[in-house]
């Protein structure tokens, strides 16, 4: 994980916590460590999922008392026990912190979609992560807490665009290049696409249906039957249920109607 991505979260959390706790309890970073699993030394963890150009997990860990102190600061009143209000307060603080980090990451050219925070309580949390956690220990006045993040940058997906319209090839290429994809090539027929796949297999094939010779559904069938290791997204102006059902039965990984827009980008980013 690149340090500059973690720095965005550290900066955002410090700003958000200071805003709620006041300048007299301004956040200070104490130490950084690498974790292989979720820590057990806290009885409350708040998880935030990250998807988009960056993906992974962000996690905040508190003791029960410290989380109540933070919730009380957020609400502007004393909260003695955890309840729906305290949980909502903590989620709102973390939403603000994560939102600030996402804004800073966007300034670095990295789009991040945030899954809403989920709170897990208990001493025996044992959830392994698929990437090591970079864990930063903070102190806000007398309140210690920990931010752990595991963030990776997605490899740019290579896409083969197949359409018999030169205009659509140009529009789709421009849209994908502007949103973090690489264009592996373009083909104007299904037969040309199958010849391309014999020498180069991209991550995704963006495939029109109506083309001269071998049509898109036949190309899709050939790709799946031959277990070619690529995802296929159907791009077509034919949105009738029968066409959708046929493409789904053949194993398409996505289906988008023309004219294409950012819905296509959203579908392909999650493949």
Order of alpha helices (4+ residues) and beta strands (2+ residues): alpha-beta-beta-beta-alpha-alpha-beta-beta-beta-beta-alpha-beta-alpha-beta-alpha-beta-alpha-beta-alpha
